[in-house]
Amino acid sequence: MIEPELHNWVWCEDCLEWKNTEEVSFLGITEDSFGKEMLTFKCDGCEKENKNNITSSVSKPKGG
C-alpha cells in the first residue's frame, strides 16, 4: 500500500489562503506556548512577512 505524501501548509494573513511551505520564503521557526511549530515566512504571492502555525496534510486545508 502506498502512503500519501504529507505537505506542510501555512496560512497567509494577507492573501487569506493556505500556502504550501514550498511556496514561501523561510525566515525562521519557533514554537508556540503549546509546542506547535510557528513558521515566520515571506509569502511569495503577496511578498509580505507572516508568522503562523504549520499544518501537515495530504491536500490543502479548507477554510482559514
Backbone bond lengths (Angstrom), bond angles and torsions (degrees), N, CA, C in turn:
res aa  C-N    CA-C-N  psi(-1)  N-CA   C-N-CA  omega(-1)  CA-C   N-CA-C  phi
1 M - - - 1.463 - - 1.532 109.17 -
2 I 1.299 116.07 132.57 1.464 121.71 179.90 1.524 109.06 -90.96
3 E 1.326 115.62 126.18 1.471 121.13 178.03 1.532 109.18 -82.36
4 P 1.339 117.98 135.65 1.465 119.56 176.53 1.530 110.74 -66.17
5 E 1.310 116.18 147.33 1.464 121.61 -179.07 1.532 110.70 -80.97
6 L 1.332 115.84 128.27 1.462 121.00 176.83 1.527 109.91 -81.12
7 H 1.319 115.83 143.09 1.458 122.72 174.78 1.518 108.13 -119.24
8 N 1.311 117.13 153.90 1.461 122.51 177.40 1.526 108.29 -100.52
9 W 1.327 115.73 133.65 1.462 123.14 -176.04 1.523 110.22 -125.09
10 V 1.335 116.41 146.62 1.465 122.90 172.45 1.527 107.96 -132.64
11 W 1.328 115.41 151.15 1.469 121.84 -179.35 1.527 109.00 -93.37
12 C 1.324 117.13 124.46 1.463 121.52 175.20 1.524 107.92 -90.43
13 E 1.337 116.10 116.61 1.468 121.99 -178.43 1.531 112.40 -68.57
14 D 1.329 117.34 -18.81 1.469 120.15 -178.37 1.530 111.83 -93.80
15 C 1.334 117.94 -42.39 1.467 121.71 177.00 1.528 111.53 -78.55
16 L 1.363 115.83 -19.71 1.462 122.99 -175.82 1.523 111.39 57.94
17 E 1.350 115.36 46.51 1.451 120.13 175.61 1.520 111.09 -154.18
18 W 1.328 115.29 159.52 1.450 122.05 177.33 1.512 109.74 -75.30
19 K 1.319 116.21 138.08 1.463 122.68 178.15 1.523 108.80 -122.50
20 N 1.309 116.39 134.01 1.451 120.92 172.15 1.518 106.25 -65.28
21 T 1.322 117.80 139.38 1.470 119.26 -178.02 1.526 111.83 -60.59
22 E 1.331 117.55 -15.71 1.466 120.74 175.23 1.530 111.44 -77.66
23 E 1.345 117.98 -10.99 1.467 123.19 -179.87 1.530 112.70 -98.30
24 V 1.328 117.20 4.78 1.453 120.96 -177.94 1.522 109.94 -127.57
25 S 1.319 116.16 160.83 1.464 121.30 177.63 1.526 108.93 -95.68
26 F 1.316 116.03 121.94 1.458 123.32 -178.36 1.523 109.95 -68.51
27 L 1.354 116.73 127.72 1.463 121.67 175.98 1.526 111.70 -115.53
28 G 1.330 118.06 -28.79 1.460 120.76 179.44 1.512 110.77 175.07
29 I 1.341 115.53 167.03 1.454 120.55 178.58 1.532 109.02 -142.35
30 T 1.332 115.71 137.10 1.465 122.57 178.31 1.525 107.60 -138.27
31 E 1.325 116.81 -176.17 1.460 122.12 174.03 1.520 109.18 -118.37
32 D 1.334 116.16 143.76 1.458 119.20 174.34 1.529 108.86 -81.35
33 S 1.320 117.88 -175.91 1.463 121.72 -175.98 1.532 112.97 -67.20
34 F 1.331 117.18 -13.24 1.461 121.84 178.53 1.527 112.04 -100.43
35 G 1.342 117.55 1.81 1.456 121.62 179.63 1.516 114.05 85.85
36 K 1.329 117.51 8.09 1.462 121.33 178.91 1.527 108.97 -85.42
37 E 1.334 116.11 140.72 1.467 120.57 -177.42 1.520 112.17 -68.45
38 M 1.332 115.50 132.93 1.466 122.83 176.03 1.524 107.43 -114.55
39 L 1.321 116.53 123.60 1.453 121.60 -179.47 1.523 109.96 -100.91
40 T 1.312 116.53 128.05 1.461 121.47 170.09 1.515 105.32 -96.55
41 F 1.333 116.02 125.20 1.459 120.09 -173.33 1.523 111.59 -146.53
42 K 1.305 115.02 160.02 1.468 121.88 172.04 1.516 105.79 -107.70
43 C 1.329 116.27 119.94 1.459 121.57 -178.92 1.533 109.33 -68.07
44 D 1.318 116.19 129.58 1.457 119.54 178.60 1.524 112.02 -74.92
45 G 1.350 117.27 -11.24 1.463 121.14 177.82 1.525 111.77 -84.51
46 C 1.345 117.33 -59.45 1.466 121.70 -176.56 1.525 112.63 -97.15
47 E 1.327 116.85 -11.18 1.466 123.80 178.43 1.533 113.63 66.22
48 K 1.342 116.79 22.38 1.468 121.01 177.29 1.523 109.54 -101.92
49 E 1.344 115.48 152.79 1.458 121.52 179.48 1.527 109.74 -85.12
50 N 1.316 116.58 135.51 1.457 123.40 179.65 1.520 109.27 -135.90
51 K 1.329 115.94 163.03 1.467 122.32 174.41 1.518 106.24 -139.74
52 N 1.339 115.76 121.39 1.449 119.00 -176.10 1.508 110.62 -154.25
53 N 1.350 115.69 162.19 1.464 121.34 177.22 1.525 110.78 -65.74
54 I 1.323 115.55 150.83 1.461 121.93 175.48 1.522 107.83 -93.27
55 T 1.335 116.64 132.06 1.451 123.11 176.29 1.514 108.49 -116.67
56 S 1.320 117.60 129.38 1.461 121.37 177.24 1.522 109.22 -100.86
57 S 1.343 115.44 129.82 1.459 121.03 -177.56 1.519 108.79 -159.32
58 V 1.327 116.45 154.42 1.459 121.75 177.54 1.531 109.76 -67.97
59 S 1.345 117.28 -39.02 1.453 121.61 -179.54 1.523 110.14 -124.94
60 K 1.313 115.94 169.26 1.470 121.02 -179.04 1.532 109.88 -60.29
61 P 1.345 116.74 128.40 1.482 119.08 178.15 1.528 111.13 -60.37
62 K 1.306 116.21 154.93 1.468 120.77 178.37 1.524 109.17 -94.30
63 G 1.319 115.73 149.66 1.456 120.95 176.19 1.517 112.94 71.38
64 G 1.303 116.83 -162.31 1.442 120.39 -178.76 1.440 114.01 -159.19
